[in-house]
Structures are given as C-alpha cells and as structure tokens.
Amino acid sequence: MDALTLFGLASVTAMLVFYAFEDVSAWCILGFAICCALSSVYGFLVPGAWPFGVVEAVWTLIALKRWQKRRLAGKPTA
C-alpha cells in the first residue's frame, strides 16, 4: 500500500468517525468537513478519480454550512 492510498484510507476513515459523532458536538461537524476536504484532495491526486474529488468538495461546503448553522443555533440570543 503506497502513501497516497494510506492518505485516502485515513481521511475517509476519519470522515466516517466524525460523521458518527456529529450529534455530540459542532466540532465533530467541523472535523467531518475537514476530512471531506482531505478526501477531496485525495480524489484529485489519484489519476482518473477527479469525480470523487468534486463530490467530496461539495460535501465539504455542505458540512461547513451545517457547522455554521449549528454554531449559530447554540449561541444565546440577546
């Protein structure tokens, strides 16, 4: 197994773990977004896997928006 494959495996595994714990904390949603971004990088580095990179980039944006909504929902209103 080469370094690029290990990078992809690690980023997708971490993405799964953060996704499983999203209800625990908004920071887990941010972790999921970061891992989606890393998976996107992996998709663009692997020859012929650019569609995976695009989909993961979209998931990154969706997760960041969810993280922002969750953080704002947790703040008290004045």
N, CA and C atoms as an extended XYZ file, in Angstrom:
234
Properties=species:S:1:pos:R:3:atomname:S:1:resname:S:1:resid:I:1 pbc="F F F"
N         0.854       -1.173        0.000 N   MET     1
C         0.000        0.000        0.000 CA  MET     1
C         0.900        1.237        0.000 C   MET     1
N         0.702        2.121       -0.971 N   ASP     2
C         1.540        3.313       -1.069 CA  ASP     2
C         1.016        4.438       -0.165 C   ASP     2
N         1.780        5.509       -0.095 N   ALA     3
C         1.443        6.619        0.808 CA  ALA     3
C         0.131        7.300        0.416 C   ALA     3
N        -0.126        7.436       -0.878 N   LEU     4
C        -1.358        8.087       -1.319 CA  LEU     4
C        -2.583        7.269       -0.922 C   LEU     4
N        -2.500        5.961       -1.055 N   THR     5
C        -3.610        5.092       -0.648 CA  THR     5
C        -3.832        5.167        0.860 C   THR     5
N        -2.765        5.199        1.626 N   LEU     6
C        -2.886        5.332        3.085 CA  LEU     6
C        -3.514        6.673        3.461 C   LEU     6
N        -3.139        7.728        2.749 N   PHE     7
C        -3.728        9.044        2.977 CA  PHE     7
C        -5.235        9.006        2.724 C   PHE     7
N        -5.635        8.400        1.618 N   GLY     8
C        -7.061        8.280        1.300 CA  GLY     8
C        -7.804        7.450        2.323 C   GLY     8
N        -7.218        6.340        2.719 N   LEU     9
C        -7.844        5.476        3.721 CA  LEU     9
C        -8.005        6.206        5.048 C   LEU     9
N        -6.981        6.927        5.460 N   ALA    10
C        -7.037        7.650        6.730 CA  ALA    10
C        -8.087        8.767        6.683 C   ALA    10
N        -8.142        9.498        5.580 N   SER    11
C        -9.099       10.612        5.514 CA  SER    11
C       -10.539       10.113        5.471 C   SER    11
N       -10.801        9.047        4.738 N   VAL    12
C       -12.167        8.510        4.668 CA  VAL    12
C       -12.566        7.859        5.995 C   VAL    12
N       -11.619        7.192        6.653 N   THR    13
C       -11.913        6.585        7.953 CA  THR    13
C       -12.226        7.654        8.993 C   THR    13
N       -11.419        8.713        9.027 N   ALA    14
C       -11.671        9.810        9.967 CA  ALA    14
C       -13.010       10.487        9.654 C   ALA    14
N       -13.328       10.604        8.368 N   MET    15
C       -14.602       11.191        7.964 CA  MET    15
C       -15.758       10.372        8.535 C   MET    15
N       -15.659        9.074        8.463 N   LEU    16
C       -16.695        8.183        8.996 CA  LEU    16
C       -16.830        8.341       10.506 C   LEU    16
N       -15.718        8.432       11.204 N   VAL    17
C       -15.749        8.576       12.661 CA  VAL    17
C       -16.396        9.906       13.058 C   VAL    17
N       -15.978       10.994       12.424 N   PHE    18
C       -16.572       12.299       12.740 CA  PHE    18
C       -18.059       12.329       12.402 C   PHE    18
N       -18.442       11.693       11.313 N   TYR    19
C       -19.856       11.652       10.936 CA  TYR    19
C       -20.679       10.931       12.005 C   TYR    19
N       -20.126        9.864       12.556 N   ALA    20
C       -20.834        9.084       13.575 CA  ALA    20
C       -21.079        9.894       14.844 C   ALA    20
N       -20.224       10.883       15.122 N   PHE    21
C       -20.329       11.658       16.358 CA  PHE    21
C       -20.808       13.094       16.144 C   PHE    21
N       -21.413       13.377       14.997 N   GLU    22
C       -21.868       14.741       14.714 CA  GLU    22
C       -22.872       15.262       15.733 C   GLU    22
N       -23.691       14.396       16.314 N   ASP    23
C       -24.685       14.840       17.289 CA  ASP    23
C       -24.058       15.248       18.611 C   ASP    23
N       -22.828       14.832       18.855 N   VAL    24
C       -22.157       15.119       20.125 CA  VAL    24
C       -21.724       16.576       20.208 C   VAL    24
N       -21.171       17.097       19.114 N   SER    25
C       -20.603       18.434       19.150 CA  SER    25
C       -20.552       19.037       17.747 C   SER    25
N       -20.653       20.350       17.708 N   ALA    26
C       -20.486       21.045       16.430 CA  ALA    26
C       -19.069       20.862       15.906 C   ALA    26
N       -18.130       20.647       16.798 N   TRP    27
C       -16.744       20.455       16.378 CA  TRP    27
C       -16.568       19.157       15.591 C   TRP    27
N       -17.411       18.176       15.843 N   CYS    28
C       -17.368       16.942       15.054 CA  CYS    28
C       -17.836       17.205       13.622 C   CYS    28
N       -18.764       18.142       13.466 N   ILE    29
C       -19.193       18.518       12.114 CA  ILE    29
C       -18.043       19.211       11.392 C   ILE    29
N       -17.307       20.061       12.103 N   LEU    30
C       -16.141       20.705       11.503 CA  LEU    30
C       -15.083       19.659       11.147 C   LEU    30
N       -14.869       18.697       12.024 N   GLY    31
C       -13.931       17.616       11.731 CA  GLY    31
C       -14.337       16.844       10.493 C   GLY    31
N       -15.642       16.592       10.356 N   PHE    32
C       -16.159       15.920        9.173 CA  PHE    32
C       -15.874       16.751        7.923 C   PHE    32
N       -16.083       18.061        8.013 N   ALA    33
C       -15.824       18.943        6.867 CA  ALA    33
C       -14.343       18.912        6.473 C   ALA    33
N       -13.470       18.952        7.452 N   ILE    34
C       -12.035       18.913        7.179 CA  ILE    34
C       -11.656       17.595        6.511 C   ILE    34
N       -12.210       16.503        7.009 N   CYS    35
C       -11.922       15.196        6.420 CA  CYS    35
C       -12.493       15.081        5.009 C   CYS    35
N       -13.640       15.704        4.761 N   CYS    36
C       -14.184       15.743        3.396 CA  CYS    36
C       -13.223       16.484        2.476 C   CYS    36
N       -12.652       17.580        2.969 N   ALA    37
C       -11.693       18.335        2.165 CA  ALA    37
C       -10.451       17.504        1.874 C   ALA    37
N        -9.984       16.765        2.879 N   LEU    38
C        -8.820       15.896        2.664 CA  LEU    38
C        -9.147       14.788        1.661 C   LEU    38
N       -10.340       14.244        1.747 N   SER    39
C       -10.760       13.215        0.789 CA  SER    39
C       -10.868       13.803       -0.618 C   SER    39
N       -11.282       15.057       -0.706 N   SER    40
C       -11.343       15.724       -1.997 CA  SER    40
C        -9.944       15.857       -2.592 C   SER    40
N        -8.995       16.249       -1.773 N   VAL    41
C        -7.609       16.338       -2.228 CA  VAL    41
C        -7.153       14.979       -2.741 C   VAL    41
N        -7.448       13.947       -1.997 N   TYR    42
C        -7.104       12.585       -2.416 CA  TYR    42
C        -7.715       12.273       -3.786 C   TYR    42
N        -8.997       12.614       -3.971 N   GLY    43
C        -9.663       12.341       -5.235 CA  GLY    43
C        -9.008       13.046       -6.410 C   GLY    43
N        -8.496       14.252       -6.187 N   PHE    44
C        -7.828       14.967       -7.269 CA  PHE    44
C        -6.404       14.470       -7.503 C   PHE    44
N        -5.795       13.852       -6.500 N   LEU    45
C        -4.438       13.333       -6.662 CA  LEU    45
C        -4.408       11.972       -7.360 C   LEU    45
N        -5.452       11.192       -7.211 N   VAL    46
C        -5.500        9.867       -7.833 CA  VAL    46
C        -5.893       10.028       -9.302 C   VAL    46
N        -5.099        9.508      -10.213 N   PRO    47
C        -5.432        9.638      -11.636 CA  PRO    47
C        -6.805        9.028      -11.962 C   PRO    47
N        -7.648        9.831      -12.584 N   GLY    48
C        -8.961        9.361      -13.004 CA  GLY    48
C       -10.039        9.412      -11.938 C   GLY    48
N        -9.718        9.870      -10.748 N   ALA    49
C       -10.704        9.894       -9.659 CA  ALA    49
C       -11.205       11.305       -9.388 C   ALA    49
N       -11.058       12.212      -10.334 N   TRP    50
C       -11.479       13.592      -10.112 CA  TRP    50
C       -12.968       13.732       -9.792 C   TRP    50
N       -13.872       12.852      -10.316 N   PRO    51
C       -15.276       12.996       -9.900 CA  PRO    51
C       -15.455       12.820       -8.386 C   PRO    51
N       -14.697       11.911       -7.797 N   PHE    52
C       -14.719       11.730       -6.346 CA  PHE    52
C       -14.261       13.004       -5.653 C   PHE    52
N       -13.228       13.637       -6.189 N   GLY    53
C       -12.731       14.890       -5.622 CA  GLY    53
C       -13.769       15.991       -5.673 C   GLY    53
N       -14.524       16.059       -6.767 N   VAL    54
C       -15.567       17.074       -6.897 CA  VAL    54
C       -16.686       16.835       -5.890 C   VAL    54
N       -17.135       15.589       -5.790 N   VAL    55
C       -18.221       15.261       -4.855 CA  VAL    55
C       -17.801       15.556       -3.417 C   VAL    55
N       -16.598       15.209       -3.064 N   GLU    56
C       -16.121       15.472       -1.707 CA  GLU    56
C       -15.970       16.967       -1.453 C   GLU    56
N       -15.616       17.738       -2.472 N   ALA    57
C       -15.542       19.193       -2.315 CA  ALA    57
C       -16.932       19.763       -2.034 C   ALA    57
N       -17.936       19.249       -2.711 N   VAL    58
C       -19.311       19.683       -2.459 CA  VAL    58
C       -19.724       19.316       -1.034 C   VAL    58
N       -19.398       18.094       -0.609 N   TRP    59
C       -19.712       17.685        0.762 CA  TRP    59
C       -19.005       18.572        1.783 C   TRP    59
N       -17.806       19.028        1.455 N   THR    60
C       -17.088       19.934        2.348 CA  THR    60
C       -17.883       21.221        2.560 C   THR    60
N       -18.377       21.785        1.461 N   LEU    61
C       -19.160       23.016        1.560 CA  LEU    61
C       -20.457       22.804        2.346 C   LEU    61
N       -21.121       21.686        2.103 N   ILE    62
C       -22.355       21.378        2.832 CA  ILE    62
C       -22.078       21.233        4.326 C   ILE    62
N       -21.010       20.521        4.655 N   ALA    63
C       -20.677       20.306        6.067 CA  ALA    63
C       -20.284       21.615        6.752 C   ALA    63
N       -19.563       22.479        6.043 N   LEU    64
C       -19.209       23.772        6.637 CA  LEU    64
C       -20.448       24.615        6.902 C   LEU    64
N       -21.404       24.572        6.001 N   LYS    65
C       -22.657       25.305        6.203 CA  LYS    65
C       -23.413       24.737        7.410 C   LYS    65
N       -23.445       23.406        7.543 N   ARG    66
C       -24.110       22.777        8.695 CA  ARG    66
C       -23.402       23.138        9.994 C   ARG    66
N       -22.071       23.195        9.963 N   TRP    67
C       -21.301       23.569       11.151 CA  TRP    67
C       -21.628       25.002       11.559 C   TRP    67
N       -21.697       25.895       10.567 N   GLN    68
C       -22.022       27.288       10.847 CA  GLN    68
C       -23.426       27.417       11.445 C   GLN    68
N       -24.388       26.726       10.876 N   LYS    69
C       -25.760       26.768       11.411 CA  LYS    69
C       -25.810       26.237       12.830 C   LYS    69
N       -25.097       25.161       13.091 N   ARG    70
C       -25.100       24.545       14.426 CA  ARG    70
C       -24.467       25.470       15.450 C   ARG    70
N       -23.378       26.116       15.074 N   ARG    71
C       -22.711       27.053       15.992 CA  ARG    71
C       -23.608       28.239       16.294 C   ARG    71
N       -24.252       28.798       15.278 N   LEU    72
C       -25.124       29.944       15.487 CA  LEU    72
C       -26.358       29.562       16.299 C   LEU    72
N       -26.852       28.349       16.121 N   ALA    73
C       -28.027       27.896       16.870 CA  ALA    73
C       -27.692       27.720       18.355 C   ALA    73
N       -26.442       27.451       18.660 N   GLY    74
C       -26.036       27.227       20.044 CA  GLY    74
C       -25.761       28.500       20.805 C   GLY    74
N       -25.680       29.640       20.106 N   LYS    75
C       -25.398       30.913       20.794 CA  LYS    75
C       -26.676       31.486       21.394 C   LYS    75
N       -26.579       32.036       22.599 N   PRO    76
C       -27.770       32.667       23.190 CA  PRO    76
C       -28.124       33.958       22.460 C   PRO    76
N       -29.385       34.244       22.361 N   THR    77
C       -29.819       35.484       21.710 CA  THR    77
C       -29.909       36.596       22.744 C   THR    77
N       -29.515       37.794       22.334 N   ALA    78
C       -29.506       38.931       23.264 CA  ALA    78
C       -30.705       39.816       23.060 C   ALA    78
